[in-house]
Amino acid sequence: MTKEIFEGIITPMVTPLIDREEIDFKSLEKLTDHLINGGVSGIFLMGTTGEGTSISYNLKKELIKYSVEYINHRVPVFVSITDC
């Protein structure tokens, strides 16, 4: 029997924003911890919520960098690559 590379629940996560160009990092941490403590197997940033096409490139980079560092290998991180 082989182990699947990806298994379990991989949850699309919304990005908490203060305004159009500022991430709410405190809420991002709370939401991330809630999902991981709830047993998800992975987190999908900007996945299926439409954010990937509606937030700026700088905000995307900031979100990805911060999230990957905060999650710190606790679960795999997936990132939407959708663009207009």
C-alpha positions in Angstrom: 0.0 0.0 0.0 1.4 3.4 -1.0 0.8 6.6 0.9 -0.9 9.4 -1.1 1.0 12.7 -1.3 -2.1 14.7 -0.5 -4.8 13.3 1.7 -7.5 14.4 4.1 -9.2 17.8 4.1 -7.4 20.7 2.4 -9.4 23.8 3.2 -9.7 26.9 1.1 -9.1 29.8 3.5 -10.4 33.4 3.1 -8.0 36.2 3.6 -9.0 38.5 6.5 -8.5 42.1 5.4 -8.6 45.4 7.2 -9.2 47.2 3.9 -8.4 46.6 0.3 -4.7 46.7 0.7 -4.0 45.6 4.3 -4.1 42.1 5.8 -5.5 41.6 9.3 -2.6 39.5 10.5 -4.1 38.9 14.0 -7.3 37.4 12.4 -5.2 35.5 9.9 -3.3 33.8 12.7 -6.5 33.0 14.6 -8.2 31.5 11.5 -5.1 29.5 10.6 -4.8 28.1 14.1 -8.5 27.3 14.2 -8.3 25.3 11.0 -5.1 23.5 11.9 -6.4 22.7 15.5 -9.7 21.5 13.9 -7.8 18.8 12.0 -7.4 20.0 8.4 -4.6 18.3 6.4 -3.7 21.4 4.4 -4.6 25.1 3.8 -5.4 26.5 0.4 -4.6 30.3 0.3 -6.8 32.3 -2.0 -8.6 29.1 -3.0 -12.1 29.1 -4.5 -13.0 32.4 -2.9 -12.3 34.7 -5.8 -9.5 36.5 -4.0 -6.8 35.3 -6.4 -8.1 37.6 -9.1 -9.2 40.5 -6.9 -6.3 41.4 -4.6 -3.0 43.1 -5.6 0.2 41.2 -6.4 1.9 42.8 -3.5 -0.8 41.7 -1.1 -0.7 38.2 -2.5 3.1 38.0 -2.0 2.7 39.4 1.6 -0.1 36.9 2.3 1.9 33.9 1.0 5.2 34.8 2.7 3.5 35.5 6.1 1.3 32.5 6.0 4.0 30.0 5.1 6.2 31.3 7.8 3.4 31.3 10.4 2.2 27.8 9.5 5.8 26.6 9.8 5.3 23.1 8.3 2.4 22.2 10.5 0.4 21.4 7.4 1.0 21.7 3.6 0.2 25.1 2.1 -1.4 25.4 -1.3 -1.7 28.6 -3.2 -4.1 29.6 -6.0 -2.3 30.7 -9.2 -5.5 32.0 -10.9 -5.2 35.3 -12.7 -7.1 37.3 -15.2 
